[in-house]
Amino acid sequence: MTVLDEPTTIGAARRWSMLGASTLAQAASAVAAHGPAFLIPALREDGLSLARAGVVAAAPTLGVMLTLVLWGVVTDRRGERVVLITGLGLTAFFSLAASLVGGVVLLGVALFLAGAAAASANAASGRVVVGWFPPRRRGLAMGVRQMAQPVGVGVAAISMAVLADAHGIGAALLVPTVAAAVAAVVVAVVVIDPPRPPAVEGGAPNPYRADGFLARIHGVSVLLVVPQFVVWTFSLVWLVEERGWSPAAAGTLVAVAQLIAAFGRIAAGQLSDLVGSRMLPLRWVAVAASATMALLGLAAGLDLSVAVPLLVVATVLTVADNGLAFTAVAERAGPFWSGRALGLQNTAQFLTSALVPPLGGLLVTHAGYAATFALAAALPAVAVALVPVRAEHELS
């Protein structure tokens, strides 16, 4: 059986339960990787400068970025279930260690190791979905799984910031500890490795050598992640500084926009199933994201009231591509290369997104928010031509 055949060895209920377990695993990974950012106020109260607190908060993200491809290789060779259980177990262990250690250096090291372990979920949980869902349901299923990141970040924002303020950093770090431990148990109970075709003598052929399809998707994703993180990084501060909103009101709007964006990923995946293509919807998303960011820049520059609704629309559209690209990469790479391919996909996005806040901050400082929003529209416009629509294979 190949990855594109209809999975018939399990029932629909078990398939959807594995989707739930994979989504939970990815959400727990997001809590561990992004949750420490919400500890910055508590770290500041402990006497750290903003720069040092930022380094500590960024430690798990650095761990994720440096180990994505490695976890992908292990997934290709050992299977999804063992990678998820091992990685989530280590995430819980190192998160617990971070809650107990003393000193900033040891805290940073423990958070780095927790992030490195949490990276296991990025490739392995996606492969479970691709392996067990048939092509005509895979886009919807991956859209559900892709909700995990904003949901995980939301859970961390609500819980870790409150616990850190009330009971300290150690108590807050029990959130990723518990999340990862629970996810590991659920995976152990529910997840089965999807079937694979027999191993190819001499190893499966490298899909990157066959054509430029995967490389072009990686390029498209890099271009589209820039406006996504421009909006994520600067929307709240723009609302407060330029529009005169209170931080509470601005934070509420951003949270609502993120929730809508999470469901937007499901809608994009379902659309790809209905039209029988991942690349056509990906191109449509790139066109819409470019147009919306340009309109947002114009409305912000003219101080129009429509700028705020456009910000919400931009938040939704700039993340809608993630599930489409992720699914297409896994489908084209195949069961023996998708772990590495998904690792490369995520690594490229992490590297790019890490550059957006400092470079975007410089641009905002010298040119303003409106110009920054408008210039971000240029990258998805370039991505439109790069989307490999004609090189896509049929889903079935």
Summary of the structure (lengths in Angstrom):
residues: 396
radius of gyration: 20.5
end to end distance: 13.2
largest distance: 64.3
contacts: 1485
relative contact order: 0.15
helix: 81%
strand: 0%
